[in-house]
């Protein structure tokens, strides 16, 4: 009997490699199991590239299995060589601790940590690795893994020319140790990871195999790397990574990232990132083909993802800012929302003294000359903080300075500028 969950994962394009597809499917049909995903706290926030394995684990939780979320307090101090051409900078214990707290808060948005049989649990590998002596590590684990076996790993082999420290060379053993520890202490049977984690997952299975007399029922699966239809990297914008932390990427910016998804990618992303049913996604696929201008699929994707990561409040703010910018009704936004909405628009600093509107927009570079500025004002092309200005004698003063610090000036329909008063 084909397992419904496995069938759904295949339909969503979430299965890349499996160590024993038949054995794992048999296990999932027989009992509820515990699975884990590991995340190293290299920053105090995850970005959207990190969350596909976590969302996949959440699908297992919805099917009745228990997610074990490992935050790498120990492995984060070592550095995973996967996907890198050079050594990572080592973090301090204080940085790691701060980062762990940030990641934990984000995981609590995605998973149900209730007390039921399949309630998620969070573990930190520093708890079992931090106090281990070098002698114990070398005797109990180093002896289990042959150097030739490690050299054959892609993550290590790809670094041999540029160089790899002994510290990062041992990373895969530490991650294998984690899998073995969770197998023994939390009955974890499956590790889930991105495609770059295949070598680390199989090291874990090797250690479990060598440290257990019985036939160990442990499995690994990886998820394909998410790419755009045009082959470019997913999850990056002109401003850099799209973070889950609202301070780094606001809910509005987060919402905009998803709503700007190309038609060629949107159905694929709905399958990978949302928990919508197959029927709902297939209906949106029809909408993309028949009514692409309505962007129903993009709006749904943006709403689902923003609600998941930032809650209803974050989604409401993102939709309110989006609607205000579309209509030009900036008066409906709070000052804080204006700051968020216009964080990326061109800005200029000018003196705080009162100025005639024509002089100000020329000095700020919004209009190219006084003649053009007068034309823009009289034609109704200039707005300050959402209020149209058509009087050539209008004076921009304290009433126009939001928080006595900035004003949003719009020229035409969509050209916004932030004027900062100093």
N, C-alpha and C positions, 0 to 999 in steps of 0.2 A: 504493500500500500504506500503510495507516495504521500509523504508528509505535507500537509497543507501549507505549513510555514515555509518549508523548503521550496515548494512550488511558487509561493508568493515572492520569495527572495529572488528566485530565478527570473520571474516575470519582471521584477523591478531592476534587474541587471546588477544585483548586489553580490553575486557569487563569482569569485574569480578562481581561487585555488582551494581544494579540499584535500586533507591528508588521507581521508578514507570516507568518501561520500556515502557508500553503502552502509558502513558501520555506524556513521553518525546518524543517518536517517533512521536506522533500526533503533538506536538509542533514544532518539527523540520521540519515536512512536511508542516506546515502552514506558517511559517515565519522564517526570519533570526533572530538569537538570540545572546545574549552576554553570554559568559561562562568565568569562571575564574579558575586559578590555583594559589595557594599561595606557595611561597618559603621563608623560614626564612633565613636571612643572617647570619648564624652561622659561615661562612667562606667567604673569598673574592672570592671564585670560587665554582662552582658546580662541582660534579663529575658525571660520566656517570650513576650512579644509580638514579640521580635526574631528568634525562631528559625525561624519558618515558612519564610522564603526560604532559610535555611541548610539546613533539613531537605529542602527541595525540591531544592536543589543536590546534597545527598547522594544523592537518588534518581537524579540524572543520573550521579553517580559509580558507583553500583551497576550502571548500564546501560552502563558502559565509557567515560564521558566524564570529562574532567579538570576538577575544581573549582579556580578561582583565587579565593582569599579576600583581599579588599582591606580592610585596616584603614586608616582615614583619618587618618593622622598630620597631614596638611596640611589636609584639609577639616574635620577636627575642630576646628581652630583658627579656622575661619571661621564655621561654624554653618549648618546646613541650615534654611531657612525653612519646609520642608514641615510641615504639620500644626500650625503655631504661629501665635499671634496677636501675639507680641512677640519681640524680639531675644533670642538666647541669650546667657548670660554667657560671656565668653571665658575659655578655660582656659590655664594656663601650659604651657610646653614640658615641665616636670617632671610635671605632672598627666597630660598626654597620654601621656608615656612610660610612666608607671605603669599607665594605663588600657589601653594597647596590650598590655602584658604580661599583664594580666588576661584580656583578650578572646582572646588567642592560646591561653592554657591551656584555655579553654572550647571553642574551635574544635577543639582536638586531641582532645577527647572525642567529637566528632560525626563527624569526617572521618578517612579513612585517608591519612596523610601518607607512605605507603611510596614506594619508588623506582620502582614500576612506571609504565607509560605513563600511567595515569590517577591517579597519586598526587597528592593535593592539594598546592598550593603557597600560601604566605602572602606577600603583598606589602604594602608600606606606601607610600601615595602621596606621603609626605614625601620619599621618595628621588628622585622626579623633579620634584616641584613646589617643594620646599624651597629649592633653589638657583636657581630661575628668577627672572630680573629682571622688574621691572614692565614695562619696555620690551618684553621678549620676550613676556610674557603678552599685552599689548595688541596687539602687531603680529601675533603668530602665531595667537592665538585670539580675542581681542576683536573683530578685524576680520571674523571668520567668522560672527558671530551678531548679527543685527539687533535693535535695541532693541524694535521692535514685536513681533518674534518672542518676546522674553522677556516682554513685558508681557501677552502672551496666555496665558502659563503660569498655571495655577490657583494654584500655590504663591506666585507673585509677585502676581497680580491680587488675590488675597484679602487681601494685606497693604497694598495701596495706600492704603486709607482710614486704617488705624492707623499706617502708616509702615513703611518698610523701608530699612535702611542700604545704601549702595553695596556694603559688604562682603558682606552676605547676598544682595544682588542678583546678585553675580557667582558665587555658589555653583554654580548649575546649569552654568555654563561650565567650572568646575573639574572637576565630575563628568564632563562631556562629554569634557574633556581626558583624564581617567583612562581612559575607554572607548577612546579613540583610541590612547593609549599602550599599553594592554594588547592591543589589536588588532594593533599593529605589533610588539610585543616578546614577546608570549606567545600569539599567534595566537588570542586570545579572540574568539569570534564572537557570543556571546549574553550579555546582561546580564539577571539575574533580580533583581526587587525587589518590595517591597510596592506596593500600589495607589497610595500617595502618591508613589512614585518615577517615575511615568510621564513626567512632564515632564522630569526629569533624564535618564532613559534616552533619550528622543527627542532631547534636545540632543546627547547623545553620538553618536547616529546621524547627526545633521546635520553635526557636525564631521568624522566619518569620511568622509561623502559628499563634503565639500568639500575634503578634504586628500588624496584618493586618485584617481588618474586612472582606474584600473580600476573596474569595478562592484563596490562593496564588498559582501561577503556578511556583513552584521552584522544582528543581530536583538535585539529586546527583548521580554520577557514580564513581566507583573506577576501578583501573587497577591492574591486578594480579602482584604479586612480580615476577620479572624475575629471573629464576634460570638456572643453567647449567643442561645438561642431566644427569650428574653424581651426581646431588643433591647438589653440592657445591655452594657457594655464587658467584653470578655474579658481575663483576666489580672490583674485587680485583686481584692484581698481587703480586708477591713476594716483589715488592717494595712498596706495599700499594695501595691506591685508584688511579683510572685513572681519572685525573682532566681535566677540559675543558681549564684551564689556561695553555698557552704554556710554561710559566716559571716553572710550577709545573710538567707537563707532556708534553714533546716536541711533535710536530706534528709527528715526526718519531716514538717515543714510542707509541703515540696514534694509529698510523697506524699499528704498530706491534701488538698491543693488539688485534685489530680486525682481522688481517690477520692470527693470530694464533688460531682463533676460530675452535673448533672441528667440523668435518662433521656432527655429531649428533645435533649440535646447530645452524649451520649457516643459515639454511632456516628459522628457528624460529626467529633469530635475524634480518634477512632481512625483515621479515614481521613487526616486532616491531619497528625497528629503521630507516628503509629507506622509501623513498617516491616512490620507484619503483612500477610499476603497477603489478597487479596480474599475467598477462601474462609473464612479465619479470622475476618475482620471480619463477614462475612455470618452466620456461625454465632453470633457474639456478639450480632448484631442480633436474631436469633431468641430468644436468651436474655433480652434486654431485654423483648421482647414477652410471652414465656411464663413467665419466672421472674424478674421484676424485683426481687423481694425478695432474691435471692441476690447481686445486684450484680456478676455475673461480668464484665461489660464494664468497669465502673468499676475493679475490682480489677486487671484486665489492663492498662488504660490507665495506672493509677498505677504498676504494676510496670514496665512498658515504659519510661515516661518517667523514672522515678527511676533505673533501671539505666543508661539512656543518659547521663544528666547526672552522676550521682553514683557509678556503678559498682555492682558486686555488693555491696560493703561498705556503701554508703549505703542500698541497698535493704533489706539484711538488718537494719540498724539501724532503719529506718523501720517495717518489718513487726514487729520485736520490740517497739518502743514501742507500736505500734497494738494488738498482741495483749495486752500487759500492761495497757494502759488499759481494754481491753474486758473483761478478766477480773478486773481489780482487783488483779492480782498484781504490785505494784510492786517486790517484793523481787528480781524477776528482772532489774531494770534497774540499771545502774551509776549512780553519782552524776551523772556527766556526761550520761547519757541522761535522768535525771530533770530536770536543768536544761533540756534541750531540750524534753522532753515538756510541761513546765509553764511554759514561758516566757510563755504568754499568759493564765494563770489569774489570778484576783484575788489580790493579795498585800498583806500588811500587815507593818509593822515593829513589833516589841515588844522590851522589854528582855531581856537574856540570862540574868537570874537564874532559878533553878529555880522551876517553878510547878505547882500542882495542875492536872490536866487540865480540870476544870470552869472554874476561873478563867481559864485560858489561852484556851479556845474562846469564852468570853464576851468577854474583852478583845480578841480577834482579830476579833470580829464574826461568828464562824462559827455560833454559837447566839445567839438573841435575848435570852435571860435565863438566870439560874442554874437556874431550874426546868426550862427547856427543855434546858439543857446536861446536867443530871443525867439527864433522860429519854433524851436522845440517847446518852449513854454507856451507861446500863444496858440500852438496847434494842439495843446493838451497832451503832449507826449511825456511830460515830467510829473512824477508823483513822489511825495515824501512820506514815508511810513504808511503808504496806502492811500494818502490823500492827494488828489490831483491839484496841481498848482498851475494857474493860467495867468496870474497877475505878474507882470514884469517888474513891479515894485515890491514884490513879496520879500520880506526879510526872514531869513533863516536864523532863529535864535533859540533860547533855552527851551521853548515849548516844543521844538522839533528834535531836540537831543534826547534820545532814549537813555535813561540812567545818566543823563548829562555827559554821555560818552560817544554815542554813535547815532547815525540815521541811515535808513535804507532808502536809496533813491533809485527809482525805476525810470528808464528812458525807453519809450516804445512799449511793446507788449511783454518782452521777456528779458530785457537787459537790465540786470540789477547790479547795484554797486553799494558797498558799505563805506560810508564816510565816517572815519574815526576822528573825533575832536580832541586835540591835545593842547 
